[in-house]
Amino acid sequence: AELGAIESVLEAHSLDLAIANHNSPSQVVLSGAIDALHTAHEVFSAQGMHAVSLNVAGAFHSPLMDSARERFAAHLDDADVCAPSQPVYSNVSASPYPLDAAQIRTVLGSQITAPVRFVEMIRAMYDDGIRTFVEAGPGKVLQSLVGAILTDRPHQVIALDASAGQAIELEDLAIALAQLAAGGHDIDLQQWDPAPPQARAI
């Protein structure tokens, strides 16, 4: 369901839950106390909205994680932080990180309790001229989310591990590099070594 519809249901039923992730125009993740989540599941299901319970370790991206946010922010105070050499987008602000180290720490520190604004971030990146997206994690979940956000607007999404570990070693990477090259990106293969490691006698 769309974000506005989810928010309306939460308000109508006085459900004290946080919008943890806005993943796509039709996918929202809620976070909060278990009892409230169970009630929300029943309410949304009764209204014909697809609801799935996620097995996670905590109420991430909600106020219930505030103590963890404080500890994480304190840890960041001692971390060596410098300005990125290329724009790096934050899913907290849906815009590039600031260049000031203290401001970067503030944005990073708020991630644990702040919602993930993935839809807004992808749209902002697209508005800034980005047309090629590379998914670095396992599988291709983000590939489908970006497709749902940008729909028929010209773009390319490449998953580095599209087979989620089922392909032969390095096969996914080779395919991704070929896709990038075919998309007009300069690919430097000087570091690529196709030769298998030499067998050694023991």
N, C-alpha and C positions, 0 to 999 in steps of 0.2 A: 504494500500500500504506500501511497505517497506520504511524505513527511507531514504535511498539513493535516491529513486524515488521521494519522497516528497521534499527533498532538491534540487533536480535537477529542479523540477517544480518551486519552489520558486525563484531560481536563474534565470531561463529562463524568468520568467515573472516579475522580479524585485519586488517581493512581500516582503515588509518589515515586516515579521512576525517571531516570535521566535518559536522554537521547545519547547513547554512547557512540554510535557510528551512523553516519548517513552515507551508506555505501553506494547506492545507486538511486535513481528516481523512484524506484519501487521497493527498495530494501533498506530497512532501518533496524538497528540493534538497540535494545533497551537494556538498562543496567540498574541494579538496585537490590533491595532486600528480597529474599527468596519468596516470602509470602505474597508480596506485591507482584512479583513476576508470575507466580502461579495464577493469581487472579487475572492479570493482564492476558495470559495465555487463554484462559477461559472466555474472557470478554471478546478478544479479537476473533477467536475461533467461532464464537456464537454469531458474530457479525459477518462471517464468511471471509475473513482475512486469514491468509496463510500465516500460521505462527509456529515457530520451531524453538525448542529449548536448547540452548548451547551449554555444553559441559565445559565450564571455565573455572579457573582457580579463585577468582575474586570478582567484585563488582567494579571492574575497570571502567575508567572514564565516567565516574560518578563521584559525588561528594563523599561516599563511603570510603573512598581511597585517600582521604585527605591526610591521614597520618603518614601513609607511604609517600605521598607527594612531598611532605615536609622533610622526610629523611632523604629522599632523592635530591631535593633542591639543596640540602646541606652538603650532600656528596658532590654535587656539581660545583659548589663553591671552591673545591680543591682541584677540580678538573682543569686541564690545560685546554682552553677553548680559543679558537682563532676564527677569523672571518673566512667563509668559504671562497674558494677561487672561482667557482661557478655558482649561479643561483641554485639554492637548495630550498625546495618548498616545504613549508610546515603544514601538517594537517590540523594544527591548532588554529592557525590564522588564515589558512588557505592562501598564503602569499609567501614570497621568499623570506627566508630568515633575515633578520637585521644583520648588520656588519659589526656592531658593537658586541664585545664578548659578554658583558653583563646582561645585555638584552637577549642574547642567544640563550644564556643560562635560564633567564626568566621564562622564555618560550618553552624550552626543553623541560623545565621543572613542572610546567603546568600540564604536560601531556597526560599524566596519570589520571587526572580528574576532568580534564577538558574533553569535549566530544571530538571525535574524528570527523572532520569536515571533508571527506573524500570527494564528494560530488563537487563542492565548491572549488576544491583545490585543482581537480582535473579541468574544470571549466576555466579557471584562472590561467592555468598553464597553456591551455588551448588559445585563450585570448592573447597570451603573450607570444604566440607564434609557434608553440611546440606542436609538432604533428606526429612525432615518433615516440612511442612509450615502450620501455623495456622492463619486463617483470623479472626481478632477480630471485624471487623466492620459489619454493617448490610448487609445481602445478601451474595452472593458468587461471586462477580465480579472478585475479585483478584484470586480466585480459578481457574477461566477459563483463566485468563491472565497467571498465572504461568504454567498451562497446555500447553498453546500455546508456551511459552518460552522453557520449558524443553521437550516438546513433548513425545517421547517414552523412555526418560531416567528414570530410577527408582526413583520415588518420591511419596510422599503422601501430599495432601493438604486437610486440614480440616477447614470447615467454622463453627464458633461458633454460627452464627445466619443464618444458611442456608435457613430457611423458612422466613426470613425477618419479624419476628414478628407474623407470622401466626400460629406457633405451640403453644402448651400449655406451660405455664411458665416453664422454666428450661429443657424442653424436648430436645431442641437443644444442650444445654450444656451436658446433660447426654449422648446423642448420640456421641458428640465430644469426651468426656472422654472415652467412650467405644471404639471408633475408635483408639484413642491414645494407649489404653491398648492393643488392638488387633494388633497394629503396633509394639508392643514390648517396649513401653515406660513405665517407672515406674509411676504409678498413685497413689497418696496418697489421699484416700477418707476419712481421719479422720475428715475433716471439712465439709463433705457432710452431710446434715440433710434432709432426705427424708420426715420427718413428716411435715404435714401442720401446719401453725401457729394455736394456740389454740384460739377458739372463746371466746370473752369476753362479759359479760353482760354490758349493758350501763345503 
